[in-house]
Amino acid sequence: MKSFILMCLALFSTCLAQQPRVMPIPIGDEQPPKPPIEKPKKLQRQYKQSVEEKLKSYFYGREIVPSIIVNNTERDQTEIRLENHKIEWIRGEKETKIKINDDLFTLKDKRTINGLQDQDNFEAVDFANNWEQIKFYKFGDRQLIGISMGNEPCTGIGCRVAFQLIYDFRALRLSHP
């Protein structure tokens, strides 16, 4: 009990030592005294950002990062499962097909959305006969997959040509027209 009383006295004396400053109440037309103004410290810039640094910081902060990335390292994978989705790569003699869940798509007679090398010619997507990488994106209630495709075996000028295919699970459609 004695220690409790000593603790209360110590706390009370600390509170008295830290009393707030009392401002006098104005009488009549008197203006209340203004509190002292503290001068702001000068802000110093540590460094000046270049336009490139500003753009990088802007876009990296808004980048949509894939939830899952699957690489076809052996080049013979034909069935992939991403969460509750199933993707099948069906490589035939005359055409390549992709089955995403219950939707079957052919690459035959499909063209790229954009022209190649600043030209108006559009490349035939059915040149791609194998997939290289699949990225699964989730943001909000939206789910997309991106499939990077190429040609096997690599011959001549077709080496390392990659086609990108985007599939929207909500709209149930591909990016190719």
N, C-alpha and C positions, 0 to 999 in steps of 0.2 A: 504494500500500500504506500509505503514511504517513497519507493522508487517511482510509482505512478504519479505521485504529487510532484516530485522533482522534475519528472519528464514534462508535466503540464506547465510548470513554472518556466521551464526552459523554452517551451514552445510559445508561451505567452510573451516572454521577453523578446523572442525573435520576431514575433508579429509586431510588437511595439516599435522595434528598431526599423522595421520596414514600412512605416506608415506612408500612405500616399500623400502627395502634396495637396494641400487644401487651397482651392482658389476662392478668393473673397467674392461674395455675392454683390453685384452692382446695386447702387441705390439711386433711384431717380433716372436721370439721363446719362449717368456714367456708363461708359463702355467697359465690359469685362476685359481684364488684361489678357493679352494674347500669349499663348504658350510660346516658349522659346522655339525658334525654328532651327532645326539641325540642317546644316548644309549637306546636300547629297555628295557622296563620294564620286569622283569622276570615273566613269566607266571607260575602261581601256579595252580595245579590241586586241585579242590575242594574236590573230592573224586575219588576213583578208582572204575570203574564199573565192576561188576562181569560179567561173560559170560552170565548168565541167564538174567541179566538186559539189556545187549546189544542185545540179541536175542529178548526179549520182545519189546524193543524200535524199532527194525528193523521190526518185523512182525506186530506190532500194527499200525505202520505208513503205511503199505501196505494192511491192512485188508480191504476186500470188505464188507461193511456193508449193510444189506438189507434195501431196501426202505420202504417195508411194511412187517409187521409180523401179521399173523392172527392165533389166538389160538382157538381150538375147545373145549372150556371150558365145554359146555353142552354135548359133545360127540354125538350130533345128527345133526350137520350141514352137509348138503349134497350139497349145491351150494354156491360157493364163486366167487366173482368178484374182480379182481385185475386190476386196470386201465381199459384197453380195452380187458382183457382176462377173460374167463369164465371157471371155473373148477367145474366139477360135480363128486361127489363121489357116485357110484352106487353099493350098497351092496346087493348082491344076496345070495340065499341059498347055491349055490355051488361055486360061485366065486365072486370076487370083481373086479369092473371095474372103471377106471378113464377116464373121458372125459375132455380133455383140448382143448378149442375152438372146433374145428371140428374133432380132433383126439381122437379115442376111443382106450384105452389100457386095457388089462386084466392082472391081477396079477397071473392068473393061469399058472402053469408050469414055472414061472420065478424063477430064483435063484439069490442069492447075487453075486456081482462082486468079493468080497474078502471072504476068508475062515474065519470061526469064531474061536476065541480063539487060534490063531496060528496053526490051523489045516487046512487040505486040504478039509474038508467037507464044502459044501456051503448050506446055509439055504434056504428053500423055502419061497419066498416072499409072496406067497398067504396066509401064516399064518396071515398076517396083514389084518384086516378087517375094520379098522377105521383109520382116519387121526387125528393127534394130533396138528400139527403146519405146517403152510405154510409160507415160506419166499420168497419174491419177490425181485430179485436183478436186478439192472440196472447199467451198467457201459459202457460208450461209447454208441455204437449202439447195444450192446448185452443185452438181457434180459433172465434171468433164473428164475426158481422157484425151491425151495427145499421143499419137502414134507416129514415130519416125520410121520411115520405110526406105529401103534401098534395093539394089539389084545384086543378085548372087548368081553365078560367080562374077567377080569384078573383071570387066573386059573393056579395053579401049577408053573412049571418052566418057563412058557411063560410070566409071569408077567414082565412088564416093558421092554420087548424086543422091541427095536425100529429099524425100517428099514428106510433108507434114500433113497429117490427117487429124482433125478435131471432131470428136463425137460428143454431142450434148445429150445427157441422159434425160433431161426434162423435155426437150423438144424432140427427142428420138430422131436426130438427123446428123448427117455428116457435114463437114465443111465444104466438100466438093459439090459443084452444081450438078 
